[in-house]
Amino acid sequence: AWSIGELPQVVEVRGAAHTVKTYPALIDEGDSVGVRLLATPAEQADAMWDGTRRLLLLNLPSAGRLLRPLLTSEAKAAVKSGPDASVSDWAQDCLACAVDQIMVEVGGLVWDGVAFEKLLGATRDQLDESLGVVAEVSLQILSTLRSIQVAVARVSDAFASTVDDIAEQLDRLIYPGFVTGVGAGRLPDLRRYLDAIERRLEQLSEYPDRDRQRMAIVRKLEAEHDRLRDAFPDSPAVLEIAWMLQELRVSLFAQALGTHGKVSEKRISQALAAALTD
């Protein structure tokens, strides 16, 4: 029988000609957790995070039971307008996100049984508060998404390019598992991005030329970013530029909402050039 207390961080596999270092990690297998030897420390860290989260989730109450008090009829309608196949999937996404947040706050990965039990205890102690915050912000996001969907359905065919642009932006931001994918720390930003889309739609008929001009600016930069992302899919710098582009959209279409840090077309162009040469 295996336990986390026996997991080494490096294993040397000796062959006939040479010795190879491998990196064991917990592997998330859905309903269970396994162990696998991986080729690099980076692969190990990614897998170990997911595996540790799964091991914690297997020792915690169900997400549905924990979130039942929040699931009013209005909340359920908001969730159903989102990308998840069911309310249960949304609840599980929120739970995984809350666990991630607690893992970060407690100190990240653990490699022995004693440390895991401490992490599990801290997760149980903090879970109600963390999960409540994550779920509340997530419901606010999904409620705004629902409002955007209604507003888009009313937009004139003359603004088809804007509707397509908004649809592409939403695809980048809202997808199955987006709560965990975005992370608890960025959920308030994500809410602001959707608020900005709503503001943009409200002003569209009054300032159509301005909308087209500003859309052209951001889409040009996004096209450059997409090419860079395809070339360097694991680059943290490229990922950060994706968030800068969302902030630029806020500054262009809903400036009154404010941005997280300074952002401009020039700053993003410089960041794209720097990421290309790194």
VENJO-V293844 format. One record per residue. N is the residue number from 0. RES is the residue in one letter. PHI is phi as a letter, one per 20 degrees, with the letter a starting at -180 (999 if undefined). OMEGA is omega in whole degrees, 0 to 359 (NA if undefined). Layout:
BEGIN
n:N res:RES phi:PHI omega:OMEGA
n:N res:RES phi:PHI omega:OMEGA
END
This chain:
BEGIN
n:0 res:A phi:999 omega:183
n:1 res:W phi:d omega:173
n:2 res:S phi:c omega:181
n:3 res:I phi:f omega:180
n:4 res:G phi:f omega:182
n:5 res:E phi:d omega:186
n:6 res:L phi:e omega:175
n:7 res:P phi:e omega:179
n:8 res:Q phi:e omega:178
n:9 res:V phi:c omega:176
n:10 res:V phi:c omega:176
n:11 res:E phi:e omega:179
n:12 res:V phi:d omega:184
n:13 res:R phi:e omega:175
n:14 res:G phi:d omega:182
n:15 res:A phi:f omega:186
n:16 res:A phi:d omega:184
n:17 res:H phi:b omega:179
n:18 res:T phi:d omega:181
n:19 res:V phi:d omega:175
n:20 res:K phi:e omega:174
n:21 res:T phi:c omega:190
n:22 res:Y phi:c omega:182
n:23 res:P phi:f omega:177
n:24 res:A phi:b omega:169
n:25 res:L phi:f omega:180
n:26 res:I phi:d omega:176
n:27 res:D phi:f omega:179
n:28 res:E phi:d omega:178
n:29 res:G phi:n omega:180
n:30 res:D phi:e omega:180
n:31 res:S phi:b omega:179
n:32 res:V phi:c omega:177
n:33 res:G phi:c omega:178
n:34 res:V phi:c omega:179
n:35 res:R phi:b omega:174
n:36 res:L phi:e omega:183
n:37 res:L phi:d omega:191
n:38 res:A phi:e omega:186
n:39 res:T phi:c omega:175
n:40 res:P phi:f omega:179
n:41 res:A phi:f omega:177
n:42 res:E phi:f omega:179
n:43 res:Q phi:f omega:182
n:44 res:A phi:f omega:180
n:45 res:D phi:f omega:181
n:46 res:A phi:f omega:182
n:47 res:M phi:f omega:178
n:48 res:W phi:f omega:181
n:49 res:D phi:f omega:181
n:50 res:G phi:f omega:178
n:51 res:T phi:f omega:177
n:52 res:R phi:g omega:180
n:53 res:R phi:f omega:180
n:54 res:L phi:f omega:175
n:55 res:L phi:f omega:182
n:56 res:L phi:f omega:179
n:57 res:L phi:f omega:181
n:58 res:N phi:d omega:182
n:59 res:L phi:d omega:176
n:60 res:P phi:f omega:181
n:61 res:S phi:f omega:181
n:62 res:A phi:f omega:181
n:63 res:G phi:g omega:180
n:64 res:R phi:f omega:182
n:65 res:L phi:f omega:186
n:66 res:L phi:e omega:183
n:67 res:R phi:g omega:181
n:68 res:P phi:f omega:181
n:69 res:L phi:e omega:190
n:70 res:L phi:e omega:172
n:71 res:T phi:f omega:178
n:72 res:S phi:f omega:178
n:73 res:E phi:f omega:179
n:74 res:A phi:f omega:179
n:75 res:K phi:f omega:179
n:76 res:A phi:f omega:178
n:77 res:A phi:f omega:180
n:78 res:V phi:f omega:182
n:79 res:K phi:f omega:177
n:80 res:S phi:e omega:182
n:81 res:G phi:e omega:188
n:82 res:P phi:e omega:185
n:83 res:D phi:f omega:183
n:84 res:A phi:f omega:183
n:85 res:S phi:b omega:175
n:86 res:V phi:f omega:179
n:87 res:S phi:f omega:178
n:88 res:D phi:f omega:178
n:89 res:W phi:f omega:181
n:90 res:A phi:f omega:179
n:91 res:Q phi:f omega:177
n:92 res:D phi:f omega:178
n:93 res:C phi:f omega:181
n:94 res:L phi:f omega:179
n:95 res:A phi:f omega:179
n:96 res:C phi:f omega:179
n:97 res:A phi:f omega:178
n:98 res:V phi:f omega:176
n:99 res:D phi:g omega:181
n:100 res:Q phi:f omega:180
n:101 res:I phi:f omega:177
n:102 res:M phi:g omega:178
n:103 res:V phi:f omega:183
n:104 res:E phi:f omega:182
n:105 res:V phi:f omega:177
n:106 res:G phi:p omega:174
n:107 res:G phi:n omega:188
n:108 res:L phi:f omega:175
n:109 res:V phi:c omega:188
n:110 res:W phi:c omega:178
n:111 res:D phi:b omega:186
n:112 res:G phi:f omega:180
n:113 res:V phi:f omega:180
n:114 res:A phi:f omega:179
n:115 res:F phi:f omega:179
n:116 res:E phi:f omega:176
n:117 res:K phi:f omega:178
n:118 res:L phi:f omega:179
n:119 res:L phi:f omega:178
n:120 res:G phi:f omega:179
n:121 res:A phi:f omega:180
n:122 res:T phi:f omega:178
n:123 res:R phi:f omega:182
n:124 res:D phi:f omega:188
n:125 res:Q phi:e omega:192
n:126 res:L phi:f omega:183
n:127 res:D phi:g omega:182
n:128 res:E phi:f omega:182
n:129 res:S phi:f omega:181
n:130 res:L phi:f omega:179
n:131 res:G phi:f omega:180
n:132 res:V phi:f omega:181
n:133 res:V phi:g omega:182
n:134 res:A phi:f omega:180
n:135 res:E phi:f omega:181
n:136 res:V phi:f omega:178
n:137 res:S phi:f omega:179
n:138 res:L phi:f omega:176
n:139 res:Q phi:f omega:178
n:140 res:I phi:f omega:183
n:141 res:L phi:f omega:176
n:142 res:S phi:f omega:177
n:143 res:T phi:f omega:177
n:144 res:L phi:g omega:179
n:145 res:R phi:f omega:178
n:146 res:S phi:f omega:178
n:147 res:I phi:f omega:180
n:148 res:Q phi:g omega:178
n:149 res:V phi:f omega:181
n:150 res:A phi:f omega:180
n:151 res:V phi:f omega:181
n:152 res:A phi:f omega:182
n:153 res:R phi:e omega:184
n:154 res:V phi:f omega:179
n:155 res:S phi:f omega:177
n:156 res:D phi:f omega:179
n:157 res:A phi:f omega:182
n:158 res:F phi:d omega:183
n:159 res:A phi:f omega:181
n:160 res:S phi:f omega:177
n:161 res:T phi:f omega:178
n:162 res:V phi:f omega:178
n:163 res:D phi:f omega:180
n:164 res:D phi:f omega:179
n:165 res:I phi:f omega:178
n:166 res:A phi:f omega:178
n:167 res:E phi:f omega:178
n:168 res:Q phi:f omega:179
n:169 res:L phi:f omega:178
n:170 res:D phi:f omega:178
n:171 res:R phi:f omega:189
n:172 res:L phi:e omega:188
n:173 res:I phi:d omega:183
n:174 res:Y phi:b omega:178
n:175 res:P phi:g omega:182
n:176 res:G phi:n omega:185
n:177 res:F phi:f omega:183
n:178 res:V phi:f omega:177
n:179 res:T phi:f omega:181
n:180 res:G phi:f omega:179
n:181 res:V phi:f omega:181
n:182 res:G phi:n omega:184
n:183 res:A phi:g omega:183
n:184 res:G phi:f omega:182
n:185 res:R phi:d omega:181
n:186 res:L phi:g omega:176
n:187 res:P phi:f omega:176
n:188 res:D phi:f omega:180
n:189 res:L phi:f omega:176
n:190 res:R phi:f omega:179
n:191 res:R phi:f omega:178
n:192 res:Y phi:f omega:179
n:193 res:L phi:f omega:174
n:194 res:D phi:f omega:180
n:195 res:A phi:f omega:176
n:196 res:I phi:f omega:180
n:197 res:E phi:f omega:178
n:198 res:R phi:f omega:180
n:199 res:R phi:g omega:180
n:200 res:L phi:f omega:180
n:201 res:E phi:f omega:184
n:202 res:Q phi:e omega:190
n:203 res:L phi:g omega:184
n:204 res:S phi:f omega:181
n:205 res:E phi:e omega:184
n:206 res:Y phi:c omega:184
n:207 res:P phi:f omega:180
n:208 res:D phi:f omega:178
n:209 res:R phi:f omega:179
n:210 res:D phi:f omega:180
n:211 res:R phi:f omega:181
n:212 res:Q phi:f omega:181
n:213 res:R phi:f omega:176
n:214 res:M phi:f omega:180
n:215 res:A phi:f omega:179
n:216 res:I phi:f omega:186
n:217 res:V phi:f omega:181
n:218 res:R phi:f omega:176
n:219 res:K phi:f omega:179
n:220 res:L phi:f omega:179
n:221 res:E phi:f omega:178
n:222 res:A phi:f omega:176
n:223 res:E phi:f omega:179
n:224 res:H phi:f omega:180
n:225 res:D phi:f omega:178
n:226 res:R phi:f omega:179
n:227 res:L phi:f omega:179
n:228 res:R phi:f omega:178
n:229 res:D phi:f omega:180
n:230 res:A phi:f omega:183
n:231 res:F phi:c omega:188
n:232 res:P phi:f omega:183
n:233 res:D phi:d omega:184
n:234 res:S phi:f omega:175
n:235 res:P phi:f omega:180
n:236 res:A phi:f omega:179
n:237 res:V phi:f omega:177
n:238 res:L phi:f omega:180
n:239 res:E phi:f omega:178
n:240 res:I phi:f omega:177
n:241 res:A phi:g omega:178
n:242 res:W phi:f omega:176
n:243 res:M phi:f omega:179
n:244 res:L phi:f omega:176
n:245 res:Q phi:f omega:178
n:246 res:E phi:f omega:177
n:247 res:L phi:f omega:178
n:248 res:R phi:g omega:178
n:249 res:V phi:f omega:182
n:250 res:S phi:f omega:182
n:251 res:L phi:e omega:189
n:252 res:F phi:d omega:181
n:253 res:A phi:b omega:188
n:254 res:Q phi:g omega:183
n:255 res:A phi:f omega:180
n:256 res:L phi:f omega:180
n:257 res:G phi:n omega:180
n:258 res:T phi:d omega:176
n:259 res:H phi:e omega:184
n:260 res:G phi:n omega:179
n:261 res:K phi:e omega:182
n:262 res:V phi:b omega:178
n:263 res:S phi:a omega:177
n:264 res:E phi:g omega:181
n:265 res:K phi:f omega:181
n:266 res:R phi:f omega:181
n:267 res:I phi:f omega:177
n:268 res:S phi:g omega:178
n:269 res:Q phi:f omega:178
n:270 res:A phi:f omega:177
n:271 res:L phi:f omega:179
n:272 res:A phi:f omega:180
n:273 res:A phi:f omega:180
n:274 res:A phi:f omega:180
n:275 res:L phi:f omega:183
n:276 res:T phi:e omega:180
n:277 res:D phi:f omega:NA
END
